[in-house]
Amino acid sequence: MDFKEYQDLAMITKMPCDKKTDMIICALGLTGESGEIADVIKKHLTGYDSKGNTTVLEIDKIKKELGDIMWYIASLCDTLELDMGDIAQMNIDKLKKRHGSKYTGYGDRSGD
């Protein structure tokens, strides 16, 4: 699945609201979901949950939260009329500029 397809499909579930409200919802959603990932990792690193139970790294929980983060990113892109694929490419271009030697052999994919 490419970013455009994801963004289009994810926005089927987006509730209509004004731009300001949507930006607030997206910002808070990104923060909340990131916090949930941080909590999973904290519990794993400390070795215990709030009840004193030994914890393991919950990869499935992290995957679900990452999916929620992607939804909020898609929603914010939709609100601001941005394309997730363009954002991803812009980020890779920045990383190539910053860490060019690590990208040797990967070529330019900006036309893909």
N, C-alpha and C positions, 0 to 999 in steps of 0.2 A: 504494500500500500504506500502510495506517495503522500506527501504533505497536503496537496490540494484535495485529494480524495478524502483524507482524514478530516480536514477542515470542513469540507462540505457535509460529510456524514455526521460529524459531531454537532454541527449547528442545527441539525434537525430537532435536537432536544433543547435548544436555547429558548428561554422565555423572552418575549419582547418587552423591552423597557427603553427608557431614554438613554442617550449616550453617557451622560454623567453617572447615572445609577449603574449602568453596565460596567463602566470602568471601575467604580468602587467595588462592585461585586467581584469582578475579576481579580483586582488587587488583593482583596481580603481572601478570596478563594485560593489564590496562589500561596499566600502567606500561611493559611490554615493547612493546606495539604503538605506544604514543605515542613511545617511543624510536626505533622503526623509522621513523616519520614524521619525527622530528627528524633522523635520520641522512640520509634522502633529501634533506631541505632543506639540511642542512649541506654535503653533497657538491655540491649545485647551487650554493650560495652561494660555496663556496670554488673551484668550477670544476674540481675534480679528485677522483678516487676514490683509494683506497689504493694503486693501481698506477700512478698518475700519468696516468690517462686523463681526458680532458676529459669533463665530465658535462653532461647536460641535466636539466631538472626532469622527473622520472618521475611524471607525473600518474596513470597507471594503477596504479603501485605505491602511491601515496598513497590512491587510491580503495579498493584492496584492504585496506590497513591500517585505513582508516576503517571499513570493513565489519567487520573483526575487532574494533575498538573497540566498535562497536554491539552485536556479539554478547556481549562481556563486560558491557556495560551491561545488556543484556536478561537475562543470566544473574544478575547481582547483583540486579536488580529482582525476578526470579523467586524468588531465595533469600529476599529480604526481604519478599516478598509485596507488591511495589509495581507500579504500572502505568506503563509508559513514557510513555503519553499524558498521564497525570496529571503526571508529572515535567516533560514538555515544556511543558504548559500553565502549571505553576507557574513555570517559568523565564521564559516570555513575560510572565506577570503581573508578575514582578519587574522585567523589562526595561522594561515599560510604565510602571511606577511610577518607575523611575530615569530613563527617557528618553522620557517621555510624548509630547512634541511630535513626535517622529519617527514615532509610531504613529497620527497623525491620519489618519482615513479608513479604518482597518483594522477598526474595530468590535470588539465582544466576541465571541470564538469559543469561549468556555468551554462552550457547550452543544453544540458540534459533536462 
